[in-house]
Amino acid sequence: MKTFAIAAAAALSLSCAAQAETLVMQSVYPSSLPLLGDSGIRLTKQVEELTGGDLKIEFNEPGAIVGGNEMWDAISTGAVDAGWYSPGFAQGIIPSAAIFTAVPFGPDVRAYTAWWYYGGGKEIWADITAKYNIHTELCAILVPEASGWFAKEINTPEDLKGVKMRIFGLGAAVMAKLGVEAQSMPVADTLTGLRLGTIDAAEVSFPLIDKAVGMNEYASHYYFPGWHQQTSLITFIVNQAVWDGLSDQQRTVIQTSCQANVALTAAEGEAKQLQPLADLKEAGVQVHQWNDDMMAAFSQSWDEVVAEQSAADPDFKRAWDSLSEFRKNFQEWSDLAYMK
């Protein structure tokens, strides 16, 4: 009887082990980066704990399996199960992708998440990406970024001409109109570019992250506000067949963990900016706010980019119109409900 019980327990153990599943995930952000990367690590821990180890997500650093610019295709084909990713990195494949990451002069955290969850954002993105065999969950959200780091003061649009700058997404198109040699690249490649001198200015993130990666080692003029990324979305993307192969419980755990991550990253992002900013100032960084002429130039160029992108791509127009209409209605509510 005792032997039978031991055998049964062993069989049960083997059965449970056989049911355990691991998703291989590559990140576009290093795990060492606060909020951008470590929130992906938190997702893996949440999922493993909530499933009792039946589902694990293996976090791989940028470039560990494929290059950052190859991630979308690798997940689409199933070469990689999943990614810790911002849709804007797929802009070269999907012109409208940047709208689902960060929009110049765009919505704040409240309006962006409201549009994604309840204003049609996630449904439009799912429809646009259906042919790529990728499922997306919003999994983190970031507060306003700085506008960038420059080696010299920028006081007029003329000062931007010829500057080689890393700037992400739609902001790159705006800067290009002002004469900047704009390049969109993952964070890890940005730091390499600055070290090698292939770029001479960059925006990366907000003070918490900019201090962590040592941006002040490359430039001393730090500009605000981040008109190009007032809010940024990070997503968990997964091959659709892999997603469909998970149990209902496993999918719910991922969705719930991602929703918790959105709340936590929004709160942490607001709470942890002042001390690193003070540290950067103490290290000699000069913090600037763009003057009215510069903000007007950025805004005018953005209007031109929107018109061009909307005319060139129906999905861009559809997403932009949806977000714009939602923001208009949201502003009416915000003006009524929130104290100034």
Phi and psi restraints in degrees (value plus and minus 20) as a CYANA .aco file:
   2 LYS   PHI     -85.0   -45.0
   2 LYS   PSI     -61.6   -21.6
   3 THR   PHI     -82.1   -42.1
   3 THR   PSI     -60.8   -20.8
   4 PHE   PHI     -82.0   -42.0
   4 PHE   PSI     -62.8   -22.8
   5 ALA   PHI     -83.1   -43.1
   5 ALA   PSI     -61.3   -21.3
   6 ILE   PHI     -84.7   -44.7
   6 ILE   PSI     -62.4   -22.4
   7 ALA   PHI     -84.3   -44.3
   7 ALA   PSI     -60.3   -20.3
   8 ALA   PHI     -84.6   -44.6
   8 ALA   PSI     -61.6   -21.6
   9 ALA   PHI     -83.7   -43.7
   9 ALA   PSI     -60.3   -20.3
  10 ALA   PHI     -84.5   -44.5
  10 ALA   PSI     -61.4   -21.4
  11 ALA   PHI     -84.2   -44.2
  11 ALA   PSI     -60.7   -20.7
  12 LEU   PHI     -83.1   -43.1
  12 LEU   PSI     -60.8   -20.8
  13 SER   PHI     -82.4   -42.4
  13 SER   PSI     -63.8   -23.8
  14 LEU   PHI     -85.5   -45.5
  14 LEU   PSI     -57.5   -17.5
  15 SER   PHI     -82.8   -42.8
  15 SER   PSI     -64.2   -24.2
  16 CYS   PHI     -84.5   -44.5
  16 CYS   PSI     -60.8   -20.8
  17 ALA   PHI     -83.5   -43.5
  17 ALA   PSI     -57.6   -17.6
  18 ALA   PHI     -86.5   -46.5
  18 ALA   PSI     -49.5    -9.5
  19 GLN   PHI    -100.5   -60.5
  19 GLN   PSI     -39.7     0.3
  20 ALA   PHI     -83.0   -43.0
  20 ALA   PSI     121.9   161.9
  21 GLU   PHI    -152.5  -112.5
  21 GLU   PSI     123.3   163.3
  22 THR   PHI    -143.2  -103.2
  22 THR   PSI     106.5   146.5
  23 LEU   PHI    -117.1   -77.1
  23 LEU   PSI     108.8   148.8
  24 VAL   PHI    -107.1   -67.1
  24 VAL   PSI      96.5   136.5
  25 MET   PHI    -139.7   -99.7
  25 MET   PSI     111.0   151.0
  26 GLN   PHI    -125.7   -85.7
  26 GLN   PSI     122.4   162.4
  27 SER   PHI    -121.0   -81.0
  27 SER   PSI     125.8   165.8
  28 VAL   PHI    -107.1   -67.1
  28 VAL   PSI     -29.9    10.1
  29 TYR   PHI    -138.5   -98.5
  29 TYR   PSI     116.4   156.4
  30 PRO   PHI     -81.2   -41.2
  30 PRO   PSI     123.2   163.2
  31 SER   PHI     -85.1   -45.1
  31 SER   PSI     -39.4     0.6
  32 SER   PHI     -93.9   -53.9
  32 SER   PSI     -34.6     5.4
  33 LEU   PHI    -101.3   -61.3
  33 LEU   PSI     106.6   146.6
  34 PRO   PHI     -79.0   -39.0
  34 PRO   PSI     119.3   159.3
  35 LEU   PHI      47.3    87.3
  35 LEU   PSI     -76.3   -36.3
  36 LEU   PHI     -81.5   -41.5
  36 LEU   PSI     -67.4   -27.4
  37 GLY   PHI    -124.7   -84.7
  37 GLY   PSI     -64.1   -24.1
  38 ASP   PHI     -89.2   -49.2
  38 ASP   PSI     -39.0     1.0
  39 SER   PHI     -90.5   -50.5
  39 SER   PSI     -44.9    -4.9
  40 GLY   PHI     -90.5   -50.5
  40 GLY   PSI     -57.6   -17.6
  41 ILE   PHI     -82.8   -42.8
  41 ILE   PSI     -61.9   -21.9
  42 ARG   PHI     -80.3   -40.3
  42 ARG   PSI     -59.2   -19.2
  43 LEU   PHI     -78.6   -38.6
  43 LEU   PSI     -65.1   -25.1
  44 THR   PHI     -82.0   -42.0
  44 THR   PSI     -58.8   -18.8
  45 LYS   PHI     -89.4   -49.4
  45 LYS   PSI     -62.1   -22.1
  46 GLN   PHI     -79.6   -39.6
  46 GLN   PSI     -66.6   -26.6
  47 VAL   PHI     -84.6   -44.6
  47 VAL   PSI     -63.5   -23.5
  48 GLU   PHI     -84.0   -44.0
  48 GLU   PSI     -63.8   -23.8
  49 GLU   PHI     -87.9   -47.9
  49 GLU   PSI     -61.5   -21.5
  50 LEU   PHI     -93.2   -53.2
  50 LEU   PSI     -42.8    -2.8
  51 THR   PHI    -118.8   -78.8
  51 THR   PSI     -14.7    25.3
  52 GLY   PHI      42.1    82.1
  52 GLY   PSI       9.1    49.1
  53 GLY   PHI      66.2   106.2
  53 GLY   PSI     -21.6    18.4
  54 ASP   PHI     -89.8   -49.8
  54 ASP   PSI     -44.7    -4.7
  55 LEU   PHI    -152.0  -112.0
  55 LEU   PSI     106.9   146.9
  56 LYS   PHI    -143.6  -103.6
  56 LYS   PSI     126.6   166.6
  57 ILE   PHI    -136.7   -96.7
  57 ILE   PSI      98.4   138.4
  58 GLU   PHI    -108.1   -68.1
  58 GLU   PSI      93.8   133.8
  59 PHE   PHI    -102.3   -62.3
  59 PHE   PSI     104.0   144.0
  60 ASN   PHI    -137.3   -97.3
  60 ASN   PSI     117.4   157.4
  61 GLU   PHI     -87.9   -47.9
  61 GLU   PSI     142.3   182.3
  62 PRO   PHI     -73.3   -33.3
  62 PRO   PSI     113.6   153.6
  63 GLY   PHI      59.6    99.6
  63 GLY   PSI     -22.5    17.5
  64 ALA   PHI     -85.2   -45.2
  64 ALA   PSI     -52.4   -12.4
  65 ILE   PHI    -135.4   -95.4
  65 ILE   PSI     -72.0   -32.0
  66 VAL   PHI    -156.0  -116.0
  66 VAL   PSI     144.7   184.7
  67 GLY   PHI     -87.0   -47.0
  67 GLY   PSI     135.9   175.9
  68 GLY   PHI     -76.8   -36.8
  68 GLY   PSI     -58.5   -18.5
  69 ASN   PHI     -96.2   -56.2
  69 ASN   PSI     -27.7    12.3
  70 GLU   PHI    -121.6   -81.6
  70 GLU   PSI     -23.0    17.0
  71 MET   PHI     -82.8   -42.8
  71 MET   PSI     -63.7   -23.7
  72 TRP   PHI     -79.1   -39.1
  72 TRP   PSI     -68.6   -28.6
  73 ASP   PHI     -85.1   -45.1
  73 ASP   PSI     -58.4   -18.4
  74 ALA   PHI     -84.7   -44.7
  74 ALA   PSI     -58.3   -18.3
  75 ILE   PHI     -96.0   -56.0
  75 ILE   PSI     -55.7   -15.7
  76 SER   PHI     -80.2   -40.2
  76 SER   PSI     -60.7   -20.7
  77 THR   PHI    -105.5   -65.5
  77 THR   PSI     -31.8     8.2
  78 GLY   PHI      69.8   109.8
  78 GLY   PSI     -13.4    26.6
  79 ALA   PHI     -85.0   -45.0
  79 ALA   PSI     -50.8   -10.8
  80 VAL   PHI    -146.7  -106.7
  80 VAL   PSI     118.7   158.7
  81 ASP   PHI     -87.1   -47.1
  81 ASP   PSI     -65.4   -25.4
  82 ALA   PHI    -172.2  -132.2
  82 ALA   PSI     149.1   189.1
  83 GLY   PHI    -165.1  -125.1
  83 GLY   PSI     128.8   168.8
  84 TRP   PHI    -120.1   -80.1
  84 TRP   PSI      91.7   131.7
  85 TYR   PHI    -174.3  -134.3
  85 TYR   PSI     133.0   173.0
  86 SER   PHI    -132.3   -92.3
  86 SER   PSI     108.2   148.2
  87 PRO   PHI     -73.9   -33.9
  87 PRO   PSI     -49.1    -9.1
  88 GLY   PHI     -77.1   -37.1
  88 GLY   PSI     -42.9    -2.9
  89 PHE   PHI     -89.6   -49.6
  89 PHE   PSI     -33.4     6.6
  90 ALA   PHI    -115.9   -75.9
  90 ALA   PSI      -6.1    33.9
  91 GLN   PHI     -79.6   -39.6
  91 GLN   PSI     -51.8   -11.8
  92 GLY   PHI     -87.2   -47.2
  92 GLY   PSI     -41.9    -1.9
  93 ILE   PHI    -118.6   -78.6
  93 ILE   PSI     -60.7   -20.7
  94 ILE   PHI    -144.5  -104.5
  94 ILE   PSI      80.7   120.7
  95 PRO   PHI     -75.3   -35.3
  95 PRO   PSI     -49.9    -9.9
  96 SER   PHI    -103.0   -63.0
  96 SER   PSI     -24.0    16.0
  97 ALA   PHI     -78.5   -38.5
  97 ALA   PSI     -56.5   -16.5
  98 ALA   PHI     -83.5   -43.5
  98 ALA   PSI     -47.7    -7.7
  99 ILE   PHI     -81.2   -41.2
  99 ILE   PSI     -45.3    -5.3
 100 PHE   PHI    -116.0   -76.0
 100 PHE   PSI      -2.8    37.2
 101 THR   PHI    -149.3  -109.3
 101 THR   PSI     -73.9   -33.9
 102 ALA   PHI    -181.5  -141.5
 102 ALA   PSI     117.1   157.1
 103 VAL   PHI    -142.5  -102.5
 103 VAL   PSI     104.8   144.8
 104 PRO   PHI     -73.3   -33.3
 104 PRO   PSI     118.4   158.4
 105 PHE   PHI      34.0    74.0
 105 PHE   PSI      14.3    54.3
 106 GLY   PHI    -109.8   -69.8
 106 GLY   PSI    -189.9  -149.9
 107 PRO   PHI     -91.6   -51.6
 107 PRO   PSI     137.4   177.4
 108 ASP   PHI    -102.5   -62.5
 108 ASP   PSI    -197.7  -157.7
 109 VAL   PHI     -77.5   -37.5
 109 VAL   PSI     -61.9   -21.9
 110 ARG   PHI     -82.0   -42.0
 110 ARG   PSI     -71.4   -31.4
 111 ALA   PHI     -89.1   -49.1
 111 ALA   PSI     -56.8   -16.8
 112 TYR   PHI     -87.3   -47.3
 112 TYR   PSI     -66.8   -26.8
 113 THR   PHI     -87.4   -47.4
 113 THR   PSI     -56.2   -16.2
 114 ALA   PHI     -83.3   -43.3
 114 ALA   PSI     -62.0   -22.0
 115 TRP   PHI     -85.8   -45.8
 115 TRP   PSI     -63.5   -23.5
 116 TRP   PHI     -81.6   -41.6
 116 TRP   PSI     -70.6   -30.6
 117 TYR   PHI    -100.4   -60.4
 117 TYR   PSI     -57.2   -17.2
 118 TYR   PHI    -148.4  -108.4
 118 TYR   PSI     -22.7    17.3
 119 GLY   PHI    -129.8   -89.8
 119 GLY   PSI     -11.2    28.8
 120 GLY   PHI      80.4   120.4
 120 GLY   PSI     -24.9    15.1
 121 GLY   PHI     -78.7   -38.7
 121 GLY   PSI     -72.7   -32.7
 122 LYS   PHI     -87.0   -47.0
 122 LYS   PSI     -52.2   -12.2
 123 GLU   PHI     -89.7   -49.7
 123 GLU   PSI     -59.6   -19.6
 124 ILE   PHI     -85.3   -45.3
 124 ILE   PSI     -64.2   -24.2
 125 TRP   PHI     -82.6   -42.6
 125 TRP   PSI     -61.9   -21.9
 126 ALA   PHI     -81.4   -41.4
 126 ALA   PSI     -58.9   -18.9
 127 ASP   PHI     -89.2   -49.2
 127 ASP   PSI     -62.6   -22.6
 128 ILE   PHI     -82.9   -42.9
 128 ILE   PSI     -57.8   -17.8
 129 THR   PHI    -116.7   -76.7
 129 THR   PSI     -17.7    22.3
 130 ALA   PHI     -76.2   -36.2
 130 ALA   PSI     -59.0   -19.0
 131 LYS   PHI     -92.0   -52.0
 131 LYS   PSI     -31.0     9.0
 132 TYR   PHI    -113.9   -73.9
 132 TYR   PSI     -21.2    18.8
 133 ASN   PHI      43.1    83.1
 133 ASN   PSI      20.1    60.1
 134 ILE   PHI    -149.7  -109.7
 134 ILE   PSI     112.3   152.3
 135 HIS   PHI    -120.6   -80.6
 135 HIS   PSI     120.5   160.5
 136 THR   PHI    -144.4  -104.4
 136 THR   PSI     115.5   155.5
 137 GLU   PHI    -143.6  -103.6
 137 GLU   PSI     106.1   146.1
 138 LEU   PHI     -81.3   -41.3
 138 LEU   PSI     109.2   149.2
 139 CYS   PHI    -155.1  -115.1
 139 CYS   PSI     -24.3    15.7
 140 ALA   PHI    -186.3  -146.3
 140 ALA   PSI     135.6   175.6
 141 ILE   PHI    -162.0  -122.0
 141 ILE   PSI     120.4   160.4
 142 LEU   PHI    -135.6   -95.6
 142 LEU   PSI     126.6   166.6
 143 VAL   PHI     -98.3   -58.3
 143 VAL   PSI     157.5   197.5
 144 PRO   PHI     -75.3   -35.3
 144 PRO   PSI     120.3   160.3
 145 GLU   PHI    -110.0   -70.0
 145 GLU   PSI     147.1   187.1
 146 ALA   PHI     -94.4   -54.4
 146 ALA   PSI     141.7   181.7
 147 SER   PHI    -101.8   -61.8
 147 SER   PSI     -45.2    -5.2
 148 GLY   PHI     132.6   172.6
 148 GLY   PSI     148.5   188.5
 149 TRP   PHI    -132.0   -92.0
 149 TRP   PSI     110.7   150.7
 150 PHE   PHI    -152.0  -112.0
 150 PHE   PSI     129.8   169.8
 151 ALA   PHI     -96.6   -56.6
 151 ALA   PSI     -42.2    -2.2
 152 LYS   PHI    -156.2  -116.2
 152 LYS   PSI     144.5   184.5
 153 GLU   PHI     -86.0   -46.0
 153 GLU   PSI     123.7   163.7
 154 ILE   PHI    -137.4   -97.4
 154 ILE   PSI      91.3   131.3
 155 ASN   PHI    -134.7   -94.7
 155 ASN   PSI     -41.9    -1.9
 156 THR   PHI    -155.7  -115.7
 156 THR   PSI     139.3   179.3
 157 PRO   PHI     -76.7   -36.7
 157 PRO   PSI     -50.3   -10.3
 158 GLU   PHI     -80.2   -40.2
 158 GLU   PSI     -50.9   -10.9
 159 ASP   PHI     -86.7   -46.7
 159 ASP   PSI     -36.2     3.8
 160 LEU   PHI    -106.5   -66.5
 160 LEU   PSI     -38.0     2.0
 161 LYS   PHI     -81.7   -41.7
 161 LYS   PSI     108.2   148.2
 162 GLY   PHI      64.7   104.7
 162 GLY   PSI     -25.3    14.7
 163 VAL   PHI     -90.0   -50.0
 163 VAL   PSI     108.5   148.5
 164 LYS   PHI    -111.0   -71.0
 164 LYS   PSI      93.0   133.0
 165 MET   PHI    -154.0  -114.0
 165 MET   PSI     115.2   155.2
 166 ARG   PHI    -101.3   -61.3
 166 ARG   PSI     101.4   141.4
 167 ILE   PHI    -168.0  -128.0
 167 ILE   PSI     118.4   158.4
 168 PHE   PHI    -107.3   -67.3
 168 PHE   PSI     124.6   164.6
 169 GLY   PHI      42.1    82.1
 169 GLY   PSI    -157.5  -117.5
 170 LEU   PHI     -87.0   -47.0
 170 LEU   PSI     -45.6    -5.6
 171 GLY   PHI     -80.4   -40.4
 171 GLY   PSI     -51.6   -11.6
 172 ALA   PHI     -84.1   -44.1
 172 ALA   PSI     -59.2   -19.2
 173 ALA   PHI     -86.2   -46.2
 173 ALA   PSI     -56.5   -16.5
 174 VAL   PHI     -85.2   -45.2
 174 VAL   PSI     -68.7   -28.7
 175 MET   PHI     -82.4   -42.4
 175 MET   PSI     -56.3   -16.3
 176 ALA   PHI     -80.7   -40.7
 176 ALA   PSI     -56.2   -16.2
 177 LYS   PHI     -85.2   -45.2
 177 LYS   PSI     -41.8    -1.8
 178 LEU   PHI    -118.0   -78.0
 178 LEU   PSI      -7.4    32.6
 179 GLY   PHI      73.7   113.7
 179 GLY   PSI     -14.9    25.1
 180 VAL   PHI     -99.6   -59.6
 180 VAL   PSI     119.3   159.3
 181 GLU   PHI    -103.4   -63.4
 181 GLU   PSI      65.1   105.1
 182 ALA   PHI    -106.6   -66.6
 182 ALA   PSI     117.3   157.3
 183 GLN   PHI    -152.9  -112.9
 183 GLN   PSI     114.7   154.7
 184 SER   PHI    -124.2   -84.2
 184 SER   PSI     104.0   144.0
 185 MET   PHI    -172.3  -132.3
 185 MET   PSI     136.8   176.8
 186 PRO   PHI     -81.1   -41.1
 186 PRO   PSI     139.9   179.9
 187 VAL   PHI     -78.2   -38.2
 187 VAL   PSI     -64.7   -24.7
 188 ALA   PHI     -80.4   -40.4
 188 ALA   PSI     -60.8   -20.8
 189 ASP   PHI     -88.7   -48.7
 189 ASP   PSI     -50.7   -10.7
 190 THR   PHI     -81.9   -41.9
 190 THR   PSI     -66.9   -26.9
 191 LEU   PHI     -84.3   -44.3
 191 LEU   PSI     -58.0   -18.0
 192 THR   PHI     -83.8   -43.8
 192 THR   PSI     -63.3   -23.3
 193 GLY   PHI     -81.2   -41.2
 193 GLY   PSI     -59.7   -19.7
 194 LEU   PHI     -86.8   -46.8
 194 LEU   PSI     -61.2   -21.2
 195 ARG   PHI     -84.3   -44.3
 195 ARG   PSI     -58.9   -18.9
 196 LEU   PHI    -105.0   -65.0
 196 LEU   PSI     -32.8     7.2
 197 GLY   PHI      62.4   102.4
 197 GLY   PSI      -7.7    32.3
 198 THR   PHI     -95.7   -55.7
 198 THR   PSI     -38.0     2.0
 199 ILE   PHI    -150.8  -110.8
 199 ILE   PSI     133.7   173.7
 200 ASP   PHI    -143.9  -103.9
 200 ASP   PSI     -14.0    26.0
 201 ALA   PHI    -173.5  -133.5
 201 ALA   PSI     137.7   177.7
 202 ALA   PHI    -182.8  -142.8
 202 ALA   PSI     129.6   169.6
 203 GLU   PHI    -131.1   -91.1
 203 GLU   PSI     118.0   158.0
 204 VAL   PHI    -140.6  -100.6
 204 VAL   PSI     -78.5   -38.5
 205 SER   PHI    -183.8  -143.8
 205 SER   PSI    -162.4  -122.4
 206 PHE   PHI    -121.6   -81.6
 206 PHE   PSI     155.4   195.4
 207 PRO   PHI     -73.3   -33.3
 207 PRO   PSI     -59.1   -19.1
 208 LEU   PHI     -76.3   -36.3
 208 LEU   PSI     -64.4   -24.4
 209 ILE   PHI    -103.2   -63.2
 209 ILE   PSI     -61.4   -21.4
 210 ASP   PHI     -79.0   -39.0
 210 ASP   PSI     -58.0   -18.0
 211 LYS   PHI     -89.1   -49.1
 211 LYS   PSI     -61.0   -21.0
 212 ALA   PHI     -81.2   -41.2
 212 ALA   PSI     -55.2   -15.2
 213 VAL   PHI    -114.2   -74.2
 213 VAL   PSI     -20.9    19.1
 214 GLY   PHI      54.2    94.2
 214 GLY   PSI      20.0    60.0
 215 MET   PHI     -80.9   -40.9
 215 MET   PSI     -47.7    -7.7
 216 ASN   PHI     -88.5   -48.5
 216 ASN   PSI     -29.4    10.6
 217 GLU   PHI     -94.9   -54.9
 217 GLU   PSI     -37.1     2.9
 218 TYR   PHI    -128.8   -88.8
 218 TYR   PSI     -44.2    -4.2
 219 ALA   PHI    -177.2  -137.2
 219 ALA   PSI     139.0   179.0
 220 SER   PHI    -140.5  -100.5
 220 SER   PSI     -24.2    15.8
 221 HIS   PHI    -126.5   -86.5
 221 HIS   PSI      99.1   139.1
 222 TYR   PHI    -139.3   -99.3
 222 TYR   PSI      98.7   138.7
 223 TYR   PHI    -130.3   -90.3
 223 TYR   PSI     122.6   162.6
 224 PHE   PHI    -154.1  -114.1
 224 PHE   PSI     141.9   181.9
 225 PRO   PHI     -99.0   -59.0
 225 PRO   PSI     144.4   184.4
 226 GLY   PHI    -101.9   -61.9
 226 GLY   PSI      56.4    96.4
 227 TRP   PHI     -78.6   -38.6
 227 TRP   PSI     -46.0    -6.0
 228 HIS   PHI    -100.9   -60.9
 228 HIS   PSI     -44.2    -4.2
 229 GLN   PHI    -165.3  -125.3
 229 GLN   PSI      57.8    97.8
 230 GLN   PHI     -90.5   -50.5
 230 GLN   PSI     -49.6    -9.6
 231 THR   PHI    -166.7  -126.7
 231 THR   PSI     124.4   164.4
 232 SER   PHI    -152.3  -112.3
 232 SER   PSI     120.5   160.5
 233 LEU   PHI    -124.3   -84.3
 233 LEU   PSI     120.1   160.1
 234 ILE   PHI    -140.1  -100.1
 234 ILE   PSI     119.5   159.5
 235 THR   PHI    -146.8  -106.8
 235 THR   PSI     134.3   174.3
 236 PHE   PHI    -117.2   -77.2
 236 PHE   PSI      96.4   136.4
 237 ILE   PHI    -132.7   -92.7
 237 ILE   PSI     126.9   166.9
 238 VAL   PHI    -168.3  -128.3
 238 VAL   PSI     121.8   161.8
 239 ASN   PHI     -72.2   -32.2
 239 ASN   PSI     112.9   152.9
 240 GLN   PHI     -81.6   -41.6
 240 GLN   PSI     -59.1   -19.1
 241 ALA   PHI     -85.9   -45.9
 241 ALA   PSI     -57.2   -17.2
 242 VAL   PHI     -85.1   -45.1
 242 VAL   PSI     -64.9   -24.9
 243 TRP   PHI     -80.0   -40.0
 243 TRP   PSI     -66.3   -26.3
 244 ASP   PHI     -84.5   -44.5
 244 ASP   PSI     -46.4    -6.4
 245 GLY   PHI     -99.9   -59.9
 245 GLY   PSI     -30.1     9.9
 246 LEU   PHI     -97.6   -57.6
 246 LEU   PSI     138.0   178.0
 247 SER   PHI     -95.1   -55.1
 247 SER   PSI     144.5   184.5
 248 ASP   PHI     -77.8   -37.8
 248 ASP   PSI     -61.0   -21.0
 249 GLN   PHI     -83.7   -43.7
 249 GLN   PSI     -64.0   -24.0
 250 GLN   PHI     -83.0   -43.0
 250 GLN   PSI     -62.2   -22.2
 251 ARG   PHI     -84.1   -44.1
 251 ARG   PSI     -60.8   -20.8
 252 THR   PHI     -84.6   -44.6
 252 THR   PSI     -58.9   -18.9
 253 VAL   PHI     -81.7   -41.7
 253 VAL   PSI     -64.9   -24.9
 254 ILE   PHI     -83.2   -43.2
 254 ILE   PSI     -65.6   -25.6
 255 GLN   PHI     -82.4   -42.4
 255 GLN   PSI     -63.9   -23.9
 256 THR   PHI     -87.4   -47.4
 256 THR   PSI     -60.6   -20.6
 257 SER   PHI     -83.2   -43.2
 257 SER   PSI     -60.4   -20.4
 258 CYS   PHI     -85.4   -45.4
 258 CYS   PSI     -61.2   -21.2
 259 GLN   PHI     -83.0   -43.0
 259 GLN   PSI     -59.0   -19.0
 260 ALA   PHI     -84.3   -44.3
 260 ALA   PSI     -59.5   -19.5
 261 ASN   PHI     -82.3   -42.3
 261 ASN   PSI     -58.6   -18.6
 262 VAL   PHI     -80.5   -40.5
 262 VAL   PSI     -66.5   -26.5
 263 ALA   PHI     -84.0   -44.0
 263 ALA   PSI     -63.8   -23.8
 264 LEU   PHI     -89.8   -49.8
 264 LEU   PSI     -61.0   -21.0
 265 THR   PHI     -88.3   -48.3
 265 THR   PSI     -55.6   -15.6
 266 ALA   PHI     -82.7   -42.7
 266 ALA   PSI     -63.9   -23.9
 267 ALA   PHI     -89.2   -49.2
 267 ALA   PSI     -64.5   -24.5
 268 GLU   PHI     -85.1   -45.1
 268 GLU   PSI     -58.9   -18.9
 269 GLY   PHI     -81.5   -41.5
 269 GLY   PSI     -57.2   -17.2
 270 GLU   PHI     -94.2   -54.2
 270 GLU   PSI     -50.4   -10.4
 271 ALA   PHI    -104.6   -64.6
 271 ALA   PSI     -40.6    -0.6
 272 LYS   PHI    -140.4  -100.4
 272 LYS   PSI      12.7    52.7
 273 GLN   PHI    -120.8   -80.8
 273 GLN   PSI     -52.6   -12.6
 274 LEU   PHI     -88.0   -48.0
 274 LEU   PSI     -61.0   -21.0
 275 GLN   PHI     -86.4   -46.4
 275 GLN   PSI     -67.5   -27.5
 276 PRO   PHI     -83.0   -43.0
 276 PRO   PSI     -52.8   -12.8
 277 LEU   PHI     -84.8   -44.8
 277 LEU   PSI     -62.1   -22.1
 278 ALA   PHI     -83.3   -43.3
 278 ALA   PSI     -58.8   -18.8
 279 ASP   PHI     -85.0   -45.0
 279 ASP   PSI     -59.2   -19.2
 280 LEU   PHI     -85.7   -45.7
 280 LEU   PSI     -61.4   -21.4
 281 LYS   PHI     -81.9   -41.9
 281 LYS   PSI     -62.2   -22.2
 282 GLU   PHI     -83.6   -43.6
 282 GLU   PSI     -49.0    -9.0
 283 ALA   PHI    -101.2   -61.2
 283 ALA   PSI     -19.4    20.6
 284 GLY   PHI      85.4   125.4
 284 GLY   PSI     -16.1    23.9
 285 VAL   PHI     -91.6   -51.6
 285 VAL   PSI     116.2   156.2
 286 GLN   PHI    -118.7   -78.7
 286 GLN   PSI      97.1   137.1
 287 VAL   PHI    -113.7   -73.7
 287 VAL   PSI     107.7   147.7
 288 HIS   PHI    -142.4  -102.4
 288 HIS   PSI     135.5   175.5
 289 GLN   PHI    -134.3   -94.3
 289 GLN   PSI     114.9   154.9
 290 TRP   PHI     -77.4   -37.4
 290 TRP   PSI     118.7   158.7
 291 ASN   PHI     -96.4   -56.4
 291 ASN   PSI     151.2   191.2
 292 ASP   PHI     -81.6   -41.6
 292 ASP   PSI     -57.1   -17.1
 293 ASP   PHI     -83.9   -43.9
 293 ASP   PSI     -60.5   -20.5
 294 MET   PHI     -87.8   -47.8
 294 MET   PSI     -63.2   -23.2
 295 MET   PHI     -83.5   -43.5
 295 MET   PSI     -56.5   -16.5
 296 ALA   PHI     -86.1   -46.1
 296 ALA   PSI     -58.8   -18.8
 297 ALA   PHI     -86.0   -46.0
 297 ALA   PSI     -63.0   -23.0
 298 PHE   PHI     -80.9   -40.9
 298 PHE   PSI     -65.1   -25.1
 299 SER   PHI     -84.4   -44.4
 299 SER   PSI     -64.0   -24.0
 300 GLN   PHI     -83.1   -43.1
 300 GLN   PSI     -63.2   -23.2
 301 SER   PHI     -84.9   -44.9
 301 SER   PSI     -56.1   -16.1
 302 TRP   PHI     -84.3   -44.3
 302 TRP   PSI     -61.4   -21.4
 303 ASP   PHI     -79.1   -39.1
 303 ASP   PSI     -58.5   -18.5
 304 GLU   PHI     -86.9   -46.9
 304 GLU   PSI     -61.8   -21.8
 305 VAL   PHI     -82.7   -42.7
 305 VAL   PSI     -64.8   -24.8
 306 VAL   PHI     -78.9   -38.9
 306 VAL   PSI     -66.2   -26.2
 307 ALA   PHI     -81.9   -41.9
 307 ALA   PSI     -63.6   -23.6
 308 GLU   PHI     -87.3   -47.3
 308 GLU   PSI     -65.9   -25.9
 309 GLN   PHI     -86.1   -46.1
 309 GLN   PSI     -58.6   -18.6
 310 SER   PHI     -86.5   -46.5
 310 SER   PSI     -57.5   -17.5
 311 ALA   PHI     -91.1   -51.1
 311 ALA   PSI     -50.9   -10.9
 312 ALA   PHI    -104.5   -64.5
 312 ALA   PSI     -45.6    -5.6
 313 ASP   PHI    -160.5  -120.5
 313 ASP   PSI      95.6   135.6
 314 PRO   PHI     -80.2   -40.2
 314 PRO   PSI     -55.6   -15.6
 315 ASP   PHI     -88.4   -48.4
 315 ASP   PSI     -57.5   -17.5
 316 PHE   PHI     -80.6   -40.6
 316 PHE   PSI     -67.5   -27.5
 317 LYS   PHI     -81.2   -41.2
 317 LYS   PSI     -63.0   -23.0
 318 ARG   PHI     -81.4   -41.4
 318 ARG   PSI     -66.2   -26.2
 319 ALA   PHI     -87.4   -47.4
 319 ALA   PSI     -63.1   -23.1
 320 TRP   PHI     -84.3   -44.3
 320 TRP   PSI     -63.9   -23.9
 321 ASP   PHI     -82.1   -42.1
 321 ASP   PSI     -61.1   -21.1
 322 SER   PHI     -82.7   -42.7
 322 SER   PSI     -68.8   -28.8
 323 LEU   PHI     -84.1   -44.1
 323 LEU   PSI     -61.6   -21.6
 324 SER   PHI     -84.3   -44.3
 324 SER   PSI     -63.6   -23.6
 325 GLU   PHI     -86.0   -46.0
 325 GLU   PSI     -60.0   -20.0
 326 PHE   PHI     -83.5   -43.5
 326 PHE   PSI     -63.4   -23.4
 327 ARG   PHI     -84.0   -44.0
 327 ARG   PSI     -57.3   -17.3
 328 LYS   PHI     -80.8   -40.8
 328 LYS   PSI     -67.2   -27.2
 329 ASN   PHI     -88.9   -48.9
 329 ASN   PSI     -58.7   -18.7
 330 PHE   PHI     -82.9   -42.9
 330 PHE   PSI     -58.8   -18.8
 331 GLN   PHI     -83.3   -43.3
 331 GLN   PSI     -57.1   -17.1
 332 GLU   PHI     -81.9   -41.9
 332 GLU   PSI     -62.7   -22.7
 333 TRP   PHI     -86.6   -46.6
 333 TRP   PSI     -64.9   -24.9
 334 SER   PHI     -82.1   -42.1
 334 SER   PSI     -63.0   -23.0
 335 ASP   PHI     -83.3   -43.3
 335 ASP   PSI     -53.6   -13.6
 336 LEU   PHI     -98.2   -58.2
 336 LEU   PSI     -59.8   -19.8
 337 ALA   PHI    -115.7   -75.7
 337 ALA   PSI     -49.4    -9.4
 338 TYR   PHI    -121.6   -81.6
 338 TYR   PSI     119.7   159.7
 339 MET   PHI     -93.3   -53.3
 339 MET   PSI     121.8   161.8
